[in-house]
Amino acid sequence: MASSDTRQRAVRRYDPNGHLRHLVAGAVSAGGIALASSILAIPGRDAAAMAATVAVLLGIGKEAYDAVTGRGHLDWLDAVFTALGGAVVAGAVLALG
């Protein structure tokens, strides 16, 4: 029984929307930081930098968590898509001032 459990954990389910979910998670987390920054009257450039930084750190942190715990699948593209979602929001913050 243990060998079949081990074999089932080794098989990764493919999630066709996985990268999209990471993109959205990065955008939502950066959006939360941007919203908090506007409430606290932090200037746009600093707010954009904080939003992008949080998205990058969350993406790297999630992948590090997956690697250490084995509860997820380590995929560096997931971190890239999380950071990309944050970059989109940071760009919007800069564009909107």
Secondary structure as the mmCIF struct_conf table of DSSP 4:
data_model
#
loop_
_struct_conf.conf_type_id
_struct_conf.id
_struct_conf.beg_label_comp_id
_struct_conf.beg_label_asym_id
_struct_conf.beg_label_seq_id
_struct_conf.end_label_comp_id
_struct_conf.end_label_asym_id
_struct_conf.end_label_seq_id
HELX_RH_AL_P HELX_RH_AL_P1 ALA A 2 ALA A 10
BEND BEND1 VAL A 11 VAL A 11
HELX_LH_PP_P HELX_LH_PP_P1 ARG A 12 TYR A 14
TURN_TY1_P TURN_TY1_P1 PRO A 16 ASN A 17
HELX_RH_AL_P HELX_RH_AL_P2 GLY A 18 ILE A 39
TURN_TY1_P TURN_TY1_P2 LEU A 40 ALA A 41
HELX_RH_AL_P HELX_RH_AL_P3 GLY A 44 THR A 69
BEND BEND2 ARG A 71 GLY A 72
HELX_RH_AL_P HELX_RH_AL_P4 TRP A 76 LEU A 96
#
